[in-house]
Structure formats: structure tokens, C-alpha cells
């Protein structure tokens, strides 16, 4: 494994901010595929760091025992927003900037824009395929899923099916995506899968284990790693178009007390939970499933305001 600092900047106090790329080089003169793994764009999303750790452990072992297995190149960027990771915050702490909204040509010059530009160019020059790991926010638990913008569905959906996720969620194009890393890499013809799993500030080992197997399968199926002696079984993902997602929102401010479990297949009118008024001692609303389908998002943070998301269901019929 080779390690290189792709970006370094001094800080007023303490060590410099550095972004590191770890490379497992190909043993072939012409690498079959160059696959890059990116984690830590948001400092409160820890699942991707653990996934990269597990993958680097496995790749180091393969490199030691069977280096010829590397028919392609694997690059790991395990912590691309180090200051946010140190403080456990979503945003860059000194600027309150979401780095994953600073990619593209429309951003004014700044330190965060310089970082995003450097990262984007490095990925473009070292990648034929990128996987960008994320976790959910503090409110919502997510099943392991890959989110794809409709513009890129044809190219990305077959690759996403190799990754051992429960769900592939196709999103309609929206302006908010245009400043993200994934969108700009796909726009530059570097296929990029955005994986979302779990919840921020936590590590759900079973979800991470599932994704680790999926990435190893992706590396094998793309010819990057020769792993015929390593049995890997992946689950087929449910491909969901935008009109097949039902969102359930709170009609009142209160406390959400969940009853259903994420990953559960619901029938229409199955109970998901209760919205209660703890001060008045009453149930404000019984939350029932409006349709049949897979419960792939469920609120973990009990406190809600009116309109707060409570659940998302991948439906059998258009929502």
C-alpha cells in the first residue's frame, strides 16, 4: 500500500489539515480498472470510515498473501474532511460549510472550494469508478442503499446491483445535487455510486459488514481483484423509481414512538408508531402505513415538528 498526501494546509494552531490517498497498485502493466473509495465528506458520518478501515485490512492481507490478485488499482480516501471528523460535525467547523455542496464551477474561491477542487481533480485522474460513502442525519435511520440521479441511471444501476445494498433509489434530477461530489464525477464521465447507510454519529456493524462484502464483490466483478477463492454472496437490491416512494410526515409536533422495524415489509394500515403529546398525556396520531412495501427509512430521533419526516416506504404501486 502506498500513501500520498493530496492536500495540506496550515492551521493557526495544531497540525496541518491533510487529505490522504492510500493506493493498492495493480500488478498488471495495464490496470483493468481503477476503483476509488471515498469517506468522511461529512464529519458526523462515521459508517464510511469504518467500512474503509475494514476494506483496507482485507486489501492489505490480500496484498501480503497474493499480490497478483490486484489486476486493477484500488484507491482509498478514508477521511476527506479531517477537521469536521475531529469535531464530529457535518460541516467544516471554522466556516460552517458543507463541503459536499462546494463542487462544480460556480463556487467562489475559498479554502473549502480549494479542497473540493483538489479532491475532485485527484479522483478524476485516478479513477474509472468511485464509491462515495455516507450515513443519514441524526433524525433518520436508513437501510443500506444507493441513490442514483435519473440522468445516470442506465450506467450506474447495473454497478449498484453488485454492491449488496437493500435498495437502489432513483432520484429525479434536482439543482441541489449539482454541487455534490457524486454528481460532478458522473458529469465528468467517472461512474460514481453514492451509498447511504445507518445514521450519523453511530456505527452499525451489521450494515457496514454488508457493504464491505458488497464492495469486495464490486471489485471482483469489475476485474479489479481476482478473488475466485473468496466466496461472496450478495443480495439483489430493490430498484425503486421516484414515484414508488411514499413519504410519511408528522401532522403535529410531538414525540414519535416507533413500533415498526426498519427493513420490515409492511402491509397497508400496518402500525408504524404513535405521535404523542407527553405534556397533555394523549396520542395525537396513530401512524399507519398508507401502502404495502419495504420500510427503508425510519425516524430515530423522537422529537418532531409539524411536517417532520417519520418514514419512507418503497411501494409496490406508484405512491
C-alpha positions as CSV (number, residue, x, y, z in Angstrom):
1,X,0.0,0.0,0.0
2,X,1.3,3.4,-1.0
3,X,0.1,6.6,0.9
4,X,0.2,10.1,-0.5
5,X,-1.0,13.4,0.9
6,X,-3.0,15.1,-1.9
7,X,-3.8,18.3,0.1
8,X,-2.2,20.0,3.0
9,X,-2.9,23.4,4.6
10,X,-1.5,25.0,7.7
11,X,-3.9,25.9,10.6
12,X,-3.5,28.7,13.2
13,X,-2.9,26.0,15.9
14,X,-2.1,22.3,15.8
15,X,-1.2,20.1,12.9
16,X,-2.0,20.9,9.3
17,X,-5.1,19.7,7.6
18,X,-4.2,16.8,5.3
19,X,-6.1,14.6,2.9
20,X,-4.5,11.2,2.3
21,X,-4.9,8.8,-0.5
22,X,-3.9,5.1,0.1
23,X,-3.3,3.2,-3.1
24,X,-3.2,-0.6,-3.6
25,X,-1.4,-0.7,-7.0
26,X,-2.1,-3.0,-9.9
27,X,0.3,-5.8,-10.6
28,X,-0.6,-5.6,-14.2
29,X,1.1,-3.3,-16.7
30,X,-2.3,-2.1,-17.8
31,X,-4.7,-1.9,-14.8
32,X,-8.1,-3.5,-15.6
33,X,-9.9,-0.9,-13.5
34,X,-9.1,1.9,-11.1
35,X,-11.6,2.0,-8.3
36,X,-11.7,4.8,-5.6
37,X,-13.4,4.7,-2.3
38,X,-14.3,8.0,-0.5
39,X,-15.5,8.6,3.0
40,X,-15.8,11.4,5.5
41,X,-17.1,14.3,3.4
42,X,-19.4,14.9,6.4
43,X,-17.6,14.7,9.7
44,X,-20.5,13.2,11.6
45,X,-20.9,10.2,9.2
46,X,-18.7,7.5,10.7
47,X,-20.0,4.4,8.9
48,X,-17.8,5.1,5.8
49,X,-14.7,5.4,7.9
50,X,-15.3,2.0,9.4
51,X,-16.1,0.5,6.0
52,X,-12.8,1.9,4.6
53,X,-10.9,0.5,7.7
54,X,-12.4,-2.9,7.1
55,X,-11.6,-2.9,3.4
56,X,-8.0,-1.7,3.9
57,X,-7.5,-4.5,6.4
58,X,-8.7,-7.0,3.9
59,X,-6.8,-5.5,1.0
60,X,-3.6,-5.4,3.0
61,X,-3.9,-9.1,3.8
62,X,-4.5,-9.9,0.1
63,X,-1.6,-7.7,-0.9
64,X,0.7,-9.6,1.6
65,X,-0.5,-13.1,0.7
66,X,-1.4,-12.8,-3.0
67,X,-0.3,-9.5,-4.6
68,X,-1.0,-10.8,-8.1
69,X,-4.7,-10.7,-7.2
70,X,-4.6,-6.9,-7.9
71,X,-5.4,-6.8,-11.6
72,X,-6.6,-3.3,-11.1
73,X,-5.9,-0.4,-8.7
74,X,-7.8,0.5,-5.5
75,X,-7.6,4.0,-4.0
76,X,-8.9,4.7,-0.6
77,X,-9.6,8.3,0.6
78,X,-10.8,7.4,4.2
79,X,-11.2,10.9,5.7
80,X,-11.6,13.8,3.2
81,X,-12.9,16.3,5.7
82,X,-10.5,15.8,8.7
83,X,-11.3,18.8,10.7
84,X,-15.1,18.1,10.7
85,X,-14.3,14.5,11.6
86,X,-12.2,15.6,14.6
87,X,-15.2,17.6,15.9
88,X,-17.9,15.1,14.8
89,X,-19.8,17.8,12.9
90,X,-21.4,17.6,9.5
91,X,-19.9,21.0,8.4
92,X,-16.4,22.3,8.2
93,X,-16.1,23.7,11.8
94,X,-14.4,27.1,11.0
95,X,-16.5,28.0,8.0
96,X,-19.8,26.2,8.7
97,X,-19.7,25.0,5.1
98,X,-21.0,21.7,3.8
99,X,-18.1,20.5,1.6
100,X,-20.4,18.3,-0.4
101,X,-22.1,21.4,-1.7
102,X,-18.9,23.1,-3.0
103,X,-18.1,21.0,-6.0
104,X,-18.5,22.4,-9.5
105,X,-17.5,25.6,-11.3
106,X,-19.9,28.1,-9.7
107,X,-18.2,28.3,-6.3
108,X,-16.3,31.4,-5.3
109,X,-12.6,31.0,-4.3
110,X,-12.2,29.8,-0.7
111,X,-10.3,27.2,1.3
112,X,-13.2,24.7,1.2
113,X,-13.6,25.3,-2.6
114,X,-9.8,24.7,-3.0
115,X,-10.1,21.4,-1.1
116,X,-13.1,20.2,-3.1
117,X,-11.4,21.2,-6.4
118,X,-8.3,19.3,-5.4
119,X,-10.2,16.2,-4.4
120,X,-12.4,16.2,-7.5
121,X,-9.4,16.5,-9.8
122,X,-7.4,13.8,-8.0
123,X,-10.4,11.4,-8.2
124,X,-10.9,12.2,-11.9
125,X,-7.2,11.5,-12.6
126,X,-7.0,8.2,-10.6
127,X,-10.4,6.6,-11.0
128,X,-12.5,4.7,-13.5
129,X,-15.2,4.1,-10.8
130,X,-15.9,5.8,-7.5
131,X,-17.9,4.8,-4.4
132,X,-18.8,7.7,-2.1
133,X,-19.9,6.6,1.4
134,X,-22.4,8.5,3.5
135,X,-24.7,8.0,6.5
136,X,-28.0,9.5,7.3
137,X,-28.6,12.6,9.6
138,X,-29.3,12.4,13.3
139,X,-33.1,12.0,12.8
140,X,-33.4,9.1,10.4
141,X,-32.1,5.5,10.2
142,X,-31.6,4.3,6.6
143,X,-31.3,0.8,5.2
144,X,-28.1,0.3,3.1
145,X,-29.0,1.9,-0.2
146,X,-27.5,3.5,-3.3
147,X,-29.0,6.8,-4.5
148,X,-28.8,7.5,-8.3
149,X,-29.9,10.5,-10.2
150,X,-32.1,9.6,-13.2
151,X,-29.7,11.1,-15.7
152,X,-27.1,8.5,-14.7
153,X,-29.4,5.5,-14.1
154,X,-28.6,3.5,-17.2
155,X,-24.9,3.4,-16.4
156,X,-25.0,3.1,-12.6
157,X,-27.9,0.7,-11.9
158,X,-26.0,-2.4,-13.1
159,X,-23.0,-1.5,-11.0
160,X,-25.2,-0.7,-7.9
161,X,-26.7,-4.2,-8.1
162,X,-23.2,-5.6,-7.3
163,X,-22.9,-3.8,-4.0
164,X,-25.1,-5.8,-1.6
165,X,-27.4,-3.0,-0.7
166,X,-31.1,-3.4,0.1
167,X,-32.3,-0.7,-2.2
168,X,-31.4,1.4,-5.2
169,X,-33.3,4.6,-5.1
170,X,-33.5,6.6,-8.3
171,X,-34.0,10.4,-7.8
172,X,-35.2,12.9,-10.3
173,X,-32.6,15.5,-11.2
174,X,-32.7,18.5,-8.8
175,X,-30.5,21.6,-8.6
176,X,-29.4,20.7,-5.1
177,X,-27.4,17.7,-6.5
178,X,-25.3,19.8,-8.9
179,X,-22.8,20.9,-6.3
180,X,-22.1,17.4,-4.9
181,X,-19.1,15.2,-5.5
182,X,-21.1,12.3,-6.9
183,X,-22.9,14.5,-9.5
184,X,-19.8,16.2,-10.7
185,X,-17.8,13.0,-11.0
186,X,-20.7,11.4,-13.0
187,X,-20.9,14.5,-15.1
188,X,-17.2,14.1,-15.8
189,X,-17.9,10.5,-17.1
190,X,-16.5,8.9,-13.9
191,X,-19.2,6.5,-12.8
192,X,-19.9,7.2,-9.1
193,X,-22.1,5.3,-6.7
194,X,-23.4,7.2,-3.6
195,X,-24.0,4.7,-0.7
196,X,-26.1,5.8,2.2
197,X,-26.5,3.6,5.3
198,X,-27.3,3.8,9.0
199,X,-27.3,7.0,10.9
200,X,-24.8,9.7,11.8
201,X,-22.5,9.6,14.9
202,X,-23.0,5.8,15.1
203,X,-21.5,2.7,13.5
204,X,-24.0,-0.1,12.7
205,X,-21.6,-3.0,12.3
206,X,-24.1,-5.3,10.5
207,X,-24.8,-2.7,7.9
208,X,-21.1,-2.0,7.5
209,X,-20.3,-5.7,7.2
210,X,-23.0,-5.9,4.4
211,X,-21.4,-3.1,2.5
212,X,-17.8,-4.4,2.9
213,X,-18.9,-7.6,1.2
214,X,-20.7,-5.6,-1.5
215,X,-17.5,-3.6,-2.3
216,X,-15.4,-6.7,-2.4
217,X,-17.9,-8.2,-4.8
218,X,-17.8,-5.0,-6.9
219,X,-14.0,-5.2,-7.0
220,X,-14.2,-8.8,-8.1
221,X,-17.0,-8.4,-10.7
222,X,-15.2,-5.4,-12.3
223,X,-12.0,-7.4,-12.6
224,X,-10.1,-5.1,-10.2
225,X,-9.4,-8.0,-7.8
226,X,-9.0,-11.7,-8.7
227,X,-10.9,-13.3,-5.8
228,X,-12.2,-16.6,-7.1
229,X,-11.2,-18.3,-3.9
230,X,-13.2,-15.9,-1.7
231,X,-16.9,-16.8,-1.7
232,X,-19.1,-13.7,-1.7
233,X,-22.9,-13.9,-1.8
234,X,-24.8,-10.6,-2.3
235,X,-28.5,-9.8,-2.0
236,X,-30.4,-8.5,-5.0
237,X,-31.3,-4.8,-4.5
238,X,-34.8,-3.5,-4.9
239,X,-34.7,-0.8,-7.7
240,X,-37.1,2.0,-6.8
241,X,-38.2,4.8,-9.1
242,X,-39.2,8.2,-7.6
243,X,-42.9,7.6,-7.9
244,X,-42.6,4.4,-5.9
245,X,-41.5,6.1,-2.7
246,X,-44.1,7.1,-0.1
247,X,-43.0,9.7,2.5
248,X,-44.8,9.8,5.9
249,X,-44.6,13.1,7.8
250,X,-45.8,14.2,11.2
251,X,-49.1,16.1,11.3
252,X,-48.3,17.6,14.7
253,X,-45.4,18.5,16.9
254,X,-44.8,15.8,19.5
255,X,-42.8,12.7,20.3
256,X,-42.6,9.8,17.8
257,X,-42.7,6.4,19.4
258,X,-41.8,3.9,16.8
259,X,-43.3,0.4,16.7
260,X,-42.3,-1.0,13.3
261,X,-38.7,-2.0,12.5
262,X,-36.6,-0.7,9.6
263,X,-36.3,-3.3,6.8
264,X,-39.8,-4.6,7.6
265,X,-42.2,-5.4,4.8
266,X,-45.4,-3.6,5.6
267,X,-49.0,-4.1,4.5
268,X,-51.4,-1.2,4.1
269,X,-52.6,0.1,7.6
270,X,-49.8,-1.7,9.5
271,X,-48.8,0.4,12.5
272,X,-45.5,2.2,12.3
273,X,-45.8,4.1,15.6
274,X,-47.6,6.8,17.6
275,X,-47.2,10.5,17.7
276,X,-47.8,11.6,21.3
277,X,-48.2,14.7,23.4
278,X,-46.3,13.9,26.5
279,X,-47.5,17.1,28.3
280,X,-51.2,16.6,27.7
281,X,-50.9,12.8,28.0
282,X,-52.7,11.9,24.7
283,X,-51.9,10.2,21.5
284,X,-52.0,12.8,18.8
285,X,-51.9,10.5,15.8
286,X,-51.6,6.8,15.2
287,X,-49.0,6.4,12.3
288,X,-50.2,3.8,9.9
289,X,-48.6,2.6,6.6
290,X,-50.5,4.2,3.7
291,X,-49.5,1.3,1.4
292,X,-47.7,-2.0,1.2
293,X,-43.9,-2.0,0.7
294,X,-40.4,-2.0,2.3
295,X,-39.8,0.3,5.2
296,X,-36.4,1.7,4.3
297,X,-36.3,4.9,6.3
298,X,-37.5,5.3,9.9
299,X,-37.2,8.2,12.3
300,X,-34.9,7.5,15.3
301,X,-35.0,11.0,16.9
302,X,-38.3,11.1,18.8
303,X,-38.8,14.9,18.9
304,X,-40.8,16.1,15.9
305,X,-42.2,19.3,14.5
306,X,-45.1,19.5,12.1
307,X,-44.1,18.1,8.7
308,X,-41.1,16.2,10.1
309,X,-40.3,13.0,8.2
310,X,-41.2,9.9,10.0
311,X,-40.7,7.1,7.5
312,X,-40.2,6.3,3.8
313,X,-41.6,3.2,2.1
314,X,-40.6,1.6,-1.2
315,X,-44.1,0.8,-2.5
316,X,-45.4,-1.9,-4.8
317,X,-47.5,0.6,-6.7
318,X,-47.0,4.4,-7.5
319,X,-47.4,6.4,-4.4
